[in-house]
Amino acid sequence: MCGVGYAFTPKSDTSAIQFLSFVVGMINLAAFFCLHRNRFRESLILQSDDNANKDVAAPAHELPTFADGAEPASTNLISRHARRSTRGSRFCFSFCRIINRFLKVVHWAMSILFISGTITLALTYRFSNPGKRIQVKLPTGQTPAVNYHCTTVPANGSLYPTFWFESTDAHGIGDFLGLQHYLAIDHGRNSCSYDPPNWGHSDNLPANLPNTTGYFYPLIEALGKQNEEKIMVGWGGGAYSALRHINENPSSIKAFVALDTSPDGIEWYDIQRKNNWNEQQLFDYKKIDLDGRVFLTKVILTLGIPWGLMPIFIPDYSPGYFDQSLYPYYRAQSFKEDFWALQYFSLLEIRSNPIDDYLVTATVPLGLPTFTIMTDLLGNTTDEKASNKYYKEQKLAMMAHIAGGKLTKEAKFCTDWNCTQGFPVDKPQWTAREIVEFGI
């Protein structure tokens, strides 16, 4: 049954598991039939022996007799030894039978969990691809496939620069479909997004590449859009990749927009502020936090995915996700071992290195229009209000530095009660309008 589940998973690395599952299943099936065949033969032999004993029973006058019913001492010793041996054998048999039954229960429980895991993994591939796959040639010479989605507005979309969306390794096309839809329908603007390696329908990151930032320009070249004017939009940690792309080849970039981007490690710096820690205390806390994340990722890779437990921990309903029909597709991506394997190695890299300061030290090329939209939450408690204030100050200071001292236009804020960092997904129509109103 496990082999059947893996057979429905269209991945080359599951074919070996499918074959091994099939072999193990056939071995167990053969062992089952051999065991019962031997038991059946033994029962026939015992039955034949009983019948033969009845037929050749010794005459009564030939049986040994003992005066006054007494038995020889040797016979008494044999009887006592036989009784002790019988009691020991019965105890050993009962104990082994209990252990055997316990192991059978464990075996069936493990089988059910692994069957659940194979079914869950197979179901993650049932969704159709919302984009298109294209082979790209990396500087290393490798040619992985990247999944992308571009909207084309025939009327006037080509008169303006194309929006290119970047995010972290845990987001892709599915998250930007709503935003791209409203940019096209409401504002007549073209836009593109893509699945990063190990996510969605893109191939896995080659083992000899340190990160995923090297995919953007090979994708641009494969699409023949090298000379097309672009506006780079970085959502959250995607601003890191967008800013690098801008500085690598600024000739075709016309603007940069950051959507709720924070300095790396801001959650640790906020804890340091709250507790008035020194640098060593901050370092120790960061290590403990990352150790916990690494351990959780190990649990997910070793138990959560193989046993099909991921649906328990990732909710099947997200009220803000737009549109709701896309959320099952997004949710399914987080069930895949490819994504969590990349997360594991990324966490190991973060844990072994200092906090990356690229976003607080880098700048855009001189004169490049730079804009930002971010959340501005008030908070309910004193600690929440202090943290929100700290986040806002740090994000504004970072964006001003990136812009070369001052943003091209004042920052815009999402202040609704249900605003979160996910507003590009939860509020795509509002986000599209705010971006376009920057005049870019």
Long-range contacts (C-beta under 8 A, 24 or more apart in sequence): 1-25, 1-111, 1-115, 1-118, 2-111, 2-114, 2-115, 2-118, 4-118, 5-115, 5-117, 5-118, 5-119, 5-121, 5-122, 6-118, 6-121, 6-122, 8-122, 8-125, 9-118, 9-121, 9-122, 9-125, 10-125, 11-125, 14-121, 113-306, 113-307, 113-308, 114-306, 114-307, 116-307, 116-308, 117-305, 117-306, 117-307, 117-308, 117-309, 118-308, 119-308, 120-305, 120-308, 120-310, 120-311, 120-335, 121-305, 121-308, 121-335, 121-336, 121-337, 123-332, 124-332, 124-333, 124-335, 124-336, 126-332, 127-328, 127-329, 127-332, 129-200, 129-201, 130-173, 130-174, 130-177, 130-326, 130-329, 131-173, 131-194, 131-195, 131-200, 131-201, 133-201, 133-202, 134-219, 134-222, 134-223, 135-222, 136-215, 136-218, 136-219, 136-221, 136-222, 137-218, 137-221, 137-222, 138-206, 138-209, 138-214, 138-215, 138-218, 139-214, 139-218, 140-206, 140-208, 140-209, 142-206, 144-197, 144-202, 144-203, 144-204, 144-206, 145-201, 145-202, 145-203, 146-194, 146-195, 146-197, 146-202, 146-203, 146-215, 146-218, 146-219, 146-222, 147-172, 147-173, 147-194, 147-195, 147-200, 147-201, 147-202, 148-173, 148-192, 148-193, 148-194, 148-195, 148-219, 148-223, 149-173, 149-176, 149-177, 149-180, 149-192, 149-193, 149-194, 150-190, 150-191, 150-192, 150-223, 151-180, 151-181, 151-183, 151-184, 151-190, 151-191, 151-192, 152-190, 153-184, 153-188, 153-189, 153-190, 155-188, 156-188, 157-184, 157-188, 157-189, 157-190, 158-190, 160-189, 160-190, 160-229, 161-228, 161-229, 161-230, 161-231, 161-254, 161-255, 161-440, 162-189, 162-190, 162-191, 162-192, 162-225, 162-228, 162-229, 162-230, 162-231, 163-189, 163-190, 163-191, 163-192, 163-230, 163-231, 163-233, 163-435, 164-191, 164-192, 164-193, 164-216, 164-230, 164-231, 164-232, 164-233, 164-242, 165-191, 165-192, 165-193, 165-233, 165-235, 165-238, 166-216, 166-232, 166-233, 166-234, 166-235, 166-238, 166-239, 166-241, 166-242, 166-245, 167-196, 167-234, 167-235, 167-236, 167-237, 167-238, 168-196, 168-236, 168-237, 168-238, 169-196, 169-197, 169-198, 169-199, 169-212, 169-339, 169-342, 169-343, 169-346, 170-199, 170-334, 170-339, 170-343, 171-196, 171-199, 171-235, 171-236, 171-238, 172-196, 172-199, 172-200, 172-202, 172-333, 173-200, 174-200, 174-326, 174-329, 174-330, 174-333, 175-235, 175-330, 175-424, 175-425, 176-424, 176-425, 177-326, 178-322, 178-323, 178-326, 178-425, 178-428, 178-429, 179-424, 179-425, 179-428, 179-431, 179-432, 181-428, 182-428, 182-429, 182-431, 182-432, 182-433, 183-432, 183-435, 183-436, 186-429, 186-432, 186-433, 187-432, 187-433, 187-436, 189-436, 194-219, 197-342, 198-338, 198-339, 198-341, 198-342, 199-333, 199-338, 199-339, 200-333, 204-338, 204-342, 205-342, 210-349, 211-346, 212-241, 213-240, 213-241, 213-244, 213-245, 216-241, 216-245, 217-245, 217-248, 217-249, 226-252, 227-252, 228-252, 229-253, 229-254, 230-254, 231-255, 231-256, 231-257, 231-440, 232-256, 232-257, 233-257, 233-258, 233-259, 233-435, 234-258, 234-259, 234-261, 235-259, 235-260, 235-261, 235-424, 236-260, 236-261, 236-262, 236-421, 237-261, 237-264, 239-359, 240-264, 240-356, 240-358, 240-359, 243-358, 243-359, 243-362, 243-364, 243-402, 244-358, 244-362, 246-364, 246-365, 246-368, 247-362, 247-364, 247-365, 250-364, 250-365, 250-368, 253-365, 253-368, 254-368, 254-369, 254-440, 255-368, 255-369, 255-370, 255-371, 255-408, 255-438, 255-440, 256-364, 256-368, 256-369, 256-370, 256-371, 256-402, 257-370, 257-371, 257-372, 257-373, 257-435, 257-438, 257-440, 258-370, 258-371, 258-372, 258-373, 258-374, 258-399, 258-402, 259-372, 259-373, 259-374, 259-423, 259-424, 259-431, 260-373, 260-374, 260-375, 260-395, 260-414, 260-421, 260-423, 261-359, 261-372, 261-374, 261-395, 261-398, 261-399, 262-391, 262-394, 262-395, 262-398, 263-357, 263-359, 263-360, 263-394, 263-395, 263-398, 264-355, 264-356, 264-357, 264-358, 264-359, 264-360, 265-355, 265-356, 266-391, 266-394, 268-355, 269-394, 270-387, 270-390, 270-391, 273-390, 274-383, 274-386, 274-387, 286-355, 287-351, 290-347, 290-350, 290-351, 291-351, 293-347, 294-344, 294-347, 294-348, 294-351, 297-340, 297-343, 297-344, 297-347, 298-344, 300-340, 301-337, 301-340, 301-341, 301-344, 305-335, 305-336, 305-337, 305-340, 310-334, 310-335, 311-335, 320-418, 320-420, 320-422, 320-425, 320-426, 320-427, 321-425, 321-426, 322-425, 322-426, 322-427, 322-428, 359-398, 359-402, 360-398, 360-401, 361-401, 362-402, 363-401, 363-402, 363-403, 363-404, 364-402, 364-403, 364-404, 366-404, 367-404, 369-408, 369-438, 369-440, 370-399, 370-402, 370-403, 370-404, 370-407, 370-408, 371-407, 371-408, 371-409, 371-411, 371-412, 371-435, 371-438, 371-440, 372-399, 372-407, 372-411, 372-412, 373-411, 373-412, 373-413, 373-414, 373-423, 373-431, 373-434, 373-435, 374-411, 374-412, 374-413, 374-414, 375-413, 375-414, 375-415, 375-419, 375-420, 375-421, 375-423, 376-413, 376-414, 376-415, 376-419, 377-415, 377-419, 408-438, 409-438, 409-439
